[in-house]
Every structure is written in structure tokens, then in C-alpha cells.
Amino acid sequence: MMRRSQLIRRLLATTLPAALVVGSATSTAVADPMLARNMSSFGMPGGIDTPTAETLPDGTLGGTLSYSDFARRANVTFQAMPGLTTVLRYSRIEGIPDGDDDYISDRSFDLQYQIVDEQGWRPAVAVGLRDFLGTGVYSGEYIVATKNITPTIRASAGLGWGTLAGKNRVIDTQDTGGKPNVDDWFSGGAKPFGSISWQVNDKLSLVAEYSNDNYLASYSDGRTYRQGDTEPDSNINLAAYYRLGRAYEVGVYTIGGETFGAQFSVALNPREAPYPSGLEKAPAPVRPRPSPAADPEGWSGSWSQDPTAQPAIQKALGDALADEGQILESMALSSRRAEVRIRNQRYVNQSEAIGRTARLMTRALPPSVETFVITSTADGIPTSSVTLSRSDVERLENTEAGRIAAASTISDPELRPVGLVRSEDIYPRFRWAIKPYLDLGVFSAADGLTHEVGAEARATYEISPGLELTGALRQRVFGDVFQRGPGIPGQNREYYTPEEYLADPSLETTPEGVPRVRSDTRMYTGNHDPVIPELTLAWYTKPTENVYTRVTAGLLERAYGGVSAEVLWKPAASPFGFGAEINRVRKRDFDQLFSFRDYEVTMGHVSAYYEFAQGFTAQVDVGKYLAGDKGATVSLTREFANGWQIGAYATKTDLSDEEFGEGSFDKGISLSIPLAWATGQPSRERVQTTLRSLSRDGGAQLNVNGRLYDRVRDSQSVKLYQGWGRFWR
């Protein structure tokens, strides 16, 4: 039996996560990595139950649904870095009783890092952790190597610990889960596993594997359960996978020759949009200036003395920009320099809006104007200025976007530039829309996948620059989400009725004394009458060149109303940002109209932001949360040039594990996909969701719209230059 000392296990526990991050951030890829042929039933690149050392294309977001008599597994997979694969899993595991049910619902998280890729005689090698944050039903670690034997045959072999060695870890019945089970890592003896895959053709692949998993679950009170109805008769598993198009795959498999299963997988790569070039209309071409001899008056600048010149030019440019989905909010014009302040309403990448604006400026401005300053705004507040030479715009139109980027400068806008004239009929401005909504609930232990469908009317009235009134009205049409009180302590999947919860104010605090700030969220669902999810008055200002402020008052979200105030320091050319937010809020009544409940709290945080290369943004929030607990949230988000955003966060506060409940601390994954990626049509609309392992009261934040950082950074240096490839689009 292979053994590891306590010191070595702790060393592996502390150095492995660091190696994953540091190695991914510093390594330079010299070739495409060995890409997975199919996904395992655990959501990782692999065979059937065993992993391989393959990876997915960088940035891939995938999902796998796997069903057998042993379990139903729903996996969300993200290739976070070229070598780092992550999986968030929700499983219904058969055969393990939980109260009156003969199954348990389990959430788990996996990490795999490809240490080296295949090169010559050397195989690809990866190390991984399975179920290292859950209760430990699937807990195991492994080192695996994968090698192409022929162009169509690929073999993998590895050493596994825990379930991968057929030695299931003992689950502590008193453990609330959610923390790394560090002491178990790479302990208990290892056993070999392996797989062979045969790529029959472009669509069909066949897999055979040797697995040690005995599908048992053992608990610290001495109970041991067999998952599913039968014990695997052998260690050999077989599967066939069939690819449908570029993104989908179906498969059938057998575990030990007795148990059969089916699987469906989808993998979306943000770099492979359905419409890679987009369906937006082509921009107007740059118009070269006439020679000085052909237009001596235009070149002399004498036109600037005519008081009718700027209004006429501003009107013509404003109309042209409106056709491009931009609003020309204001303009300052002289004989040699022009500054335009624009609001981008159409394009995901601000660089595309700036590039199209520069083209139109060459067509609208007299030839003496050599310097273009294009200032982006958010909520009427200027956020950054890009300065370009008109000569460079004319000279570099048909070259790569990097050359115009090198010829431009980005800076903080002037607060009160001389000669700035606001365009007519910009304020006040009223916008409204009616559209359907879909609310999905995923990874719910009690309910599985839930949905609610209805219609939402949303309107915004912009009173003046930075001052806007926003409201929304929702009407549910159908769904399987209904009003329900929180769970009854000690009774599995039993809940207070809405009437019981409303009749007993003491239930609004957990037995551990924590206010129910989120664990009664289902009381806000299932309303058949119209509800008001948001009704706010927001005021945005910019007191200095680098400082932004926001004050929002009203019904801030469906569960809380009050006042939210924020300040942000964010220079346009800096990757750093610092902010602070304070909120005084009161809990709304469950009908989501204008009445309130008794609970109120003052909460807030200070924040630090840093934008790394390759689209990564780190954020740290330290402060007080909705339940009055104090702690910190760390989040890391990756954004791709086409607007995809995928992130992960973790929050730890001064609540004990028992006070927090199952999961021990708050954690989850956020996902935001621009609608333009799927439709090809230019739009700033997004589909967003947050996947949480559990919804608890500890570490709960206020969900107020319009926070400053996301609005300001869209047009600032790191994010702006990340999408600069679309400047000439």
C-alpha cells in the first residue's frame, strides 16, 4: 500500500493549487494542446468514469448530462486556462437513503491541470482532484498520462487514489461539506486505471477503460451503502460516442457489463461563434481629405468662425452616428481639433463603436480638423478619451487594428472641456421595452431544474446626464416554481408553508440565530399577480477625473429596498481600481410591491480590482453582508474579446460552519454571454446567470443594478484594447 506522510499531504495541498494558477499564468503554449475526443460521465475529458490528460479548447464552456442506475449527473465544465479544466457537478446518487428518499443529492467540484502536453515520445500528463469540496462521495485524486498510439488510437494510464482506487473515503456525518478535504488528498493507497479510445471516423468514437470504482459510500457512523442496484461484475467499461455537429455529442456506455447508461454533452467555444464575422452592416469607409488646392477654405480653418458651422456639423454627425447605434451626446469643435462624446448602445466591444465613430468623423469634419478625441460615456458620465490623428486614421484604414492602437492614446476625459455643446433633444429621454423572461433554477437539491416564464415591461427615463429613473413590471405566465417557506430544521425536504412562515415571525431567523436574508427566497416566487422587481432613481456623477459616484434609491431588487451609495477610483489607463459601497436597506414584502417587512440592515464593503492580461479580472470585497456577518469575497472573472464572461467567487465570513449550514461558505460560478455571439446581430444585451452550490444567508450581497466598475471599465484601457481587433469592423 502506498502511503504518504501528513507533511507530504499538506505540502501537496498547498503547492498544487498554486502550481495550477502560476503554471497557467506563466506558461507559453508552443502548440495546440491534446484536445479531448469526448467527455466522461463526470464532465472531465476522459473515458467513461476515468479521466485522461486531455484538455478542451481554451475557454470552452460545456455541459454533460449522464444517466445510469448508479447516478444522474449534471456537470458544468469550463476550460479556465489552456491547461486548467474545472467541473461543477450536481448528482442524484441512487441507493443512499436520505430521510424518506432512497437517494441523496450531492454537489461536487473538480480541478484538473495538464502539466505537460504530448511532444514526440513524451505523453501528455495531468494531475487532478475530484470532489475536493463536496461531502466526499466521489472524492479522489489522480495522475494520468495520455499518448497517441496511432492517428486514430489514443491510450491513457494513470494512478488514482480514493474512489479512483476503489477505496471510497469515509464521509463524516457531522461535516457540513464545502471545504477542501486536504488531509485525504493522495492518501489511502493508489491503484492503476486506464482507457483506450478509437476514433472510428469524424463522428464516431469507441472507448474501453479499466476502472476501480466499486460504487460504495461509507459514513463515519458505520453505515455503508451500495450505489445503484447492482455491483459491477468487472473492472471493464465500454462506451460509444457519436458527435452531432461541432458542439453536441451523445453516448451510450456500460459499467462492468451489467449497468447501462446514456450521456449527452454540449461544448461551446467563445471563439467559435455561430456567425464569426457578425451580421452587422459594414461601416462607412474613411473619406480621405481633398488636397489643400481643392478646398483652400476647409484647410484654412476659417469655417470655424461661422456660428452656423458647428450646429450643422454636429447635427449631421449625430444623425450618422444614430444609424450606427450611437448617441452623440455633445461635441467640442475647433479648426484643428474635435471631441465627440458618444454613448454606445449597440456593440459589445467599445472599440468597434470608437472605430465606426472615427470613420464617420472623417466624413463629417472639415479637412483642417486633424485631431480626433472620441470620449465614451456611461449613464451620461465620461469614462475615457481615445485621441487619434486623422492622418493615421486615413493612412491605416486597411491595415491591422494593432497599428491604429499603437498610434492612439487613452486618457481620462476632461471634466469641463472648453466649447463642449450638448446635442439637441438628448435629454430628457424615455426608453421602454416589453419582452419575455425566463428564470431558471439549477443545482437545487430539492427541485432539480426549475423554471418560470413570463413577460417583463422595463422602462428608463433619463432626466438629465447621470440622473435616471428605472422601473420594471413582471407578470408570471407559467412555471414550476411556487411560493414556499424555508426548510424545516431536521426534516429532509420538508418546508414551512407560506402561511406558517407568515404567521410566526420567529421563523425569520434560523435556529442558529442568523437572519433569513436569502434562505426564504422562495417566498418571493410563484406570484400570479404582477410584481415590481425594481423601481429606482439613480444619480451618477464624476467629481474628479478619476473618481465616479453613484447613489441609488428605491426598490433595489426583488427582496430589498432602500438607499445604495458607491464611490469608485478608476483611472482610464490603469488596471487598478478601488471602490467603496454602503447600503441601508429594508426587506420587502413577499408580494414585491410597495410594502416592507421589519428586517433592516446597514451593510457595505470596500473593493479592490485588478485587470490582468488574457482577460482576467480579480476583485476582492471586504465588509459587512446582508445578515450582518463580516468577511470577504474573492472573485476571478475571465472575459474574452467577443464579450463572454465566466467567473468564480468564494465568500467567507465570521459565521461558523454550523451557523452558515451545509456548504460551510458561499461559492459559485457566474456566466454572462452576449446575445450578439449567438445571433450575429449587434447588441449589448446579455444572458446572465449565477450557479451556486447552495443558497445560504451567510455572505449574501445586495443585488443592486448599475454598479460602477462594470459600467466604467467597458471603455477603459485593458478591456478596450482587449477588443481592439474590432476597431475596423
Secondary structure, 3 states (H helix, E strand, C coil): CCCCCHHHHHHHHHHHHHHHHHHHHHCCCCCCCCECCCECCCCCEECCCCECCCECCCCCEEEEEEEECCEEEEEEEEECCCCEEEEEEEEEEEEEEECCEEEEEEEEEEEEEEEECCECCECEEEEEEECCCCCCCCCEEEEEEEEECCCCEEEEEEEECHHHHCCCCEECCCCCCCCCCHHHCCCCCCEEEEEEEEECCCCEEEEEEECCCCCEEEECCCCEEECCCCCCCCCEEEEEEEEECCCEEEEEEEECCCEEEEEEEEEECCCCCCCCCCCCCCCCCCCCCCCCCCCHHHHHCHHHHCCCHHHHHHHHHHHHHHHCCEEEEEEEECCCEEEEEEEECCCCCHHHHHHHHHHHHHHHCCCCCCEEEEEEEECCEEEEEEEEEHHHHHHHCCCCHHHHHHCCEEECCCCCCCCCEECCCCCCEEEEEEEEEEEEEEEECCCEEEEEEEEEEEEEEEEECCEEEEEEEEEEEEECCCCCCCECCCCCCCECCHHHHHHCHHHHECCCCCECCCCCHHHHCCCCCCEEEEEEEEEEECCCCCEEEEEEEEECCCCEEEEEEEEEECCCCCCEEEEEEEEEEEEECCCCCCCEEEEEEEEEEEEEEEECHHHEEEEEEEEECCCCCEEEEEEEEEECCCCCEEEEEEEEECCCHHHHCCCCCEEEEEEEEEHHHHHCCCCCCEEEEEEECCCCCCCCCCCCCCCHHHHHHCCCHHHHHHCHHHCCC
